Amino acid sequence: MSANILGQIATLFGKLSLLAVGGANSTVPEIARVVVNQKHWLTPSQFSQFYAIANAAPGPNVMIVTVIGAHVAGVPGGLVATAAMVLPAGITAAIIALLFDKHREARWRRVAQAALLPITAGLVLAAACVLARQSDTGWLTAALTILTALFTWRTKLHPLWLLGAGALAGMLLL
């Protein structure tokens, strides 16, 4: 493994870290674009599978970068990817928290805070669309995606029930 690949991993996830408004999931479209289409580190199917594995495991949603980094460059790649995704955003968030606290009554703070929710929602929705396109390999998987989205939106079912139902449907039908 070369230092070059670790540098590429650090650069990619370090830059994306600063764009991860609302968490790592908001950067999934760009991660997919780079690691699947540009660098060819993963196939679309692998990306979807890694995303599912990372989100099924307990822990933060940033685990997707750990899994990608480890796939590309082993344990060092996983560690570099995680540090690159967490540190820049964490340091920036700490600085912003200090500024927000210092200027808690400022109009710019209220405007910025109000703008973050729709921006984050849009980024996460874009991530969902990318994942759906990459994982829907036919009409059956597309129907499963749509049904899961509808159940999530219209019911109060815990997501683990939906994961279990999807796994069962996949074993029986695919």
C-alpha positions in Angstrom: 0.0 0.0 0.0 1.4 3.4 -1.0 1.3 6.6 0.9 -0.3 8.0 -2.3 -3.5 6.0 -1.8 -3.6 7.1 1.9 -3.2 10.7 0.7 -6.0 10.3 -1.8 -8.2 8.9 0.9 -7.3 11.7 3.4 -7.9 14.4 0.7 -11.2 13.0 -0.4 -12.7 12.5 3.0 -11.1 15.6 4.5 -12.8 17.8 1.8 -16.1 16.0 2.2 -16.0 16.4 6.0 -16.3 20.1 5.6 -19.5 19.6 3.4 -21.1 17.1 5.7 -23.9 19.3 6.9 -26.1 17.0 9.0 -23.7 14.1 9.1 -21.8 11.9 6.7 -25.0 10.8 5.0 -25.4 14.2 3.4 -22.2 13.5 1.4 -23.2 10.1 0.1 -23.9 11.3 -3.4 -20.4 12.8 -3.7 -18.7 9.8 -2.1 -20.5 7.5 -4.5 -19.6 9.7 -7.5 -15.9 9.8 -6.6 -15.3 6.2 -5.3 -17.5 4.5 -7.9 -17.4 6.7 -11.0 -14.2 8.6 -10.8 -11.7 6.4 -8.8 -13.3 3.0 -9.5 -12.5 1.8 -6.0 -16.0 0.3 -5.7 -18.7 -0.9 -8.1 -22.2 0.6 -7.6 -23.3 -2.7 -6.0 -20.4 -2.8 -3.6 -21.1 0.8 -2.6 -24.7 0.0 -1.8 -23.7 -3.1 0.1 -21.0 -1.2 2.1 -23.5 1.5 2.9 -26.0 -1.0 4.2 -23.4 -2.8 6.3 -22.1 0.5 7.7 -25.6 1.6 8.7 -26.7 -1.7 10.1 -23.8 -1.8 12.5 -24.2 0.1 15.7 -22.4 3.4 15.8 -22.2 6.7 13.9 -23.3 7.0 10.2 -19.7 8.0 9.4 -18.8 4.3 9.4 -19.3 4.2 5.6 -16.0 6.0 5.1 -14.3 3.6 7.4 -15.5 0.6 5.4 -14.5 2.3 2.1 -11.1 3.2 3.4 -10.5 -0.3 4.8 -11.6 -1.8 1.5 -9.2 0.4 -0.5 -6.2 0.4 1.8 -6.7 -2.1 4.7 -6.8 -1.0 8.3 -4.6 2.0 7.7 -7.1 3.2 5.0 -10.0 2.8 7.4 -8.3 4.8 10.1 -7.2 7.5 7.7 -10.7 7.8 6.1 -12.3 8.0 9.6 -9.9 10.6 10.9 -10.2 12.7 7.7 -14.0 12.6 7.9 -14.2 13.4 11.6 -11.5 15.8 12.5 -12.0 18.7 10.0 -15.8 18.7 10.7 -15.3 18.3 14.4 -12.9 21.2 14.7 -15.1 23.4 12.5 -18.2 22.5 14.6 -16.4 23.4 17.8 -15.4 26.8 16.4 -18.9 27.4 15.1 -20.4 26.4 18.5 -18.3 29.0 20.2 -19.3 31.7 17.7 -23.0 30.7 18.0 -22.8 30.8 21.7 -21.0 34.2 21.7 -23.6 35.7 19.2 -26.7 33.9 20.4 -29.0 36.9 19.8 -27.5 37.9 16.5 -29.9 37.9 13.5 -27.3 36.1 11.2 -27.2 33.2 13.7 -31.0 32.7 13.5 -30.9 32.9 9.7 -28.1 30.5 9.5 -29.7 28.1 11.9 -33.1 28.2 10.0 -31.3 27.6 6.7 -29.5 24.5 7.9 -32.6 22.2 8.2 -33.8 22.5 4.6 -30.2 22.3 3.3 -29.6 19.1 5.4 -32.9 17.6 4.3 -32.1 18.2 0.6 -28.6 16.7 1.0 -30.0 13.6 2.8 -32.7 13.2 0.2 -30.1 13.4 -2.6 -28.2 10.6 -0.8 -31.3 8.5 -0.7 -31.9 8.9 -4.4 -28.3 7.9 -5.2 -28.5 4.8 -3.0 -31.9 3.8 -4.5 -30.6 4.1 -8.0 -27.5 2.0 -7.2 -29.4 -0.7 -5.3 -32.5 -1.0 -7.4 -31.5 -3.7 -9.9 -34.9 -4.6 -11.1 -38.6 -4.0 -10.6 -38.6 -6.1 -7.4 -35.9 -4.2 -5.6 -37.4 -0.9 -6.8 -40.8 -2.0 -5.4 -39.0 -2.9 -2.1 -37.4 0.6 -2.0 -40.7 2.3 -2.6 -42.6 0.2 0.0 -39.9 0.8 2.6 -40.0 4.6 2.0 -43.8 4.6 2.3 -43.8 2.5 5.5 -41.1 4.7 7.0 -43.1 7.9 6.1 -46.6 6.7 7.0 -46.0 4.5 10.0 -44.2 4.6 13.3 -42.5 1.2 12.7 -39.0 0.9 14.0 -36.5 0.8 11.1 -35.2 -2.6 12.3 -38.5 -4.2 11.5 -38.2 -2.8 8.0 -34.6 -4.1 7.7 -35.8 -7.5 8.8 -38.7 -7.5 6.4 -36.4 -6.4 3.6 -33.9 -9.1 4.4 -36.7 -11.7 4.5 -38.1 -10.5 1.2 -34.7 -10.6 -0.3 -34.1 -14.2 0.8 -37.5 -15.3 -0.5 -37.8 -13.4 -3.7 -34.3 -12.6 -5.0 
